Amino acid sequence: MIGAGVVGSAVALALARRGVSVSLLEAEPEPGLAASGTNSGILHSGFDSAFGELETELILRSGELRDPLLEALGVPVMRCGAVMRPRDQGQREAVALVAENAARNGVSVMLGDDGALEVPGEAVTDPVAFTLALAVAAERHSAELRTGFEVEAVDAEFERLAIRSAGGDQLDCSVAVNCAGLGAGQVARLAGDESFSVYPRKGEFLVFEPADGEPLDRILLPVPTKRTKGVLVFPTLDGKVVAGPTAVDGEDVDDWSVRPEAREELVGKASAIYPPLTEMEPIFAYAGLRPAGRDCNYVIGASAVCERLINVAAIRSTGLTASLGIAERVAELVGAAGVELGPEAELLPGAAPVARSDSSWWRRTAEYRSSAR
């Protein structure tokens, strides 16, 4: 397993529970220090996902798998639901189309007489705790977590692959799963696979104390347009209010900074659905780099050039939501590649992990990235 973000950690756990010998390789000092730790923390129901696409299928499947696993691992979840309120007739029609899409996807929503759409299945979690819980659970099932392992070479040797690190370490395996996030395209190219590329799409967020000390009780959704789903306003588990994200395409995978103009862009859009923001000062700002694919999305499958490499790439912004469904799909691909899979074992008990930081999760990666630059 290359990459210990939320997707890689979920895949490692799925395979370890089936008796597979798993090494989870992570370039950073610990899991969840990239896109997995810098998102919204929202667990989407799939109500607005494009009907019939692989991404949607895996989001919906994850929804079926998620609750028992989160409960067993002690991952905190706020089941607050979401609301989308139209401001004019044109928006009412757009919201009605979203409700129709939800019905096609089998997601329960309620369309009110005022045109507002209630989505009870939307929830908020701590994405760092989620990622760490998956990684620690994988270790309980005998997976090995190796941090500081930056992959520098992927070589086919007879019936196995040799994975070499920049530090000179080597790991031999029968199958490698590429969940390297922003680095997934580079890992694939190391194995001779140039079939896709990944680039960073920056999403910036502003964090506020709640207006008048009253916590936000649900996720506030903008009415989508043909171009964008827009800027959300949502609560965090620790009682803060967050507005975001932006969507800024770039090339620099090390640029985790928040642009000076982000505040005006976010407040200008978010205040339409949460007016108190116009009078509020952010207490923090952070940016995440989503691994977007160039002309591709959800690249999940065995490489056409290196059959022992399974790519799991271009997972964009829904990796947290879809991780469990992706893990189940990848386990099937690993089995098809010749690795023996046993029956799925019950989750082994253990204390829930906590983020190894004194800060709220929304500070953790931003502060790490700032200190690393």
Secondary structure, DSSP 8 states (H G I E B T S, - for coil): -B--SHHHHHHHHHHHTTT---EEEESSSSTTSSGGGSS--EE--STTS-TT-HHHHHHHHHHHHHHHHHHHHT--EE---EEE--SSHHHHHHHHHHHHHHHHHT---EE-TTS-EEETT-EEE-HHHHHHHHHHHHHHTT-EEEES--EEEEEEETTEEEEEETTS-EEEES-EEE--GGGHHHHHHHTT--S--EEEEEEEEEEE--GGG----SEEE----SS----EEEE-TTS-EEEE---EE-S-TT-----TTHHHHHHHHHTTT-GGGGG---SEEEEEEEEEETTB--EEEE-SS-TTEEEEE--TT-HHHHHHHHHHHHHHHHHHTT-----------------SSSS-HHHHHHHHHHHH-
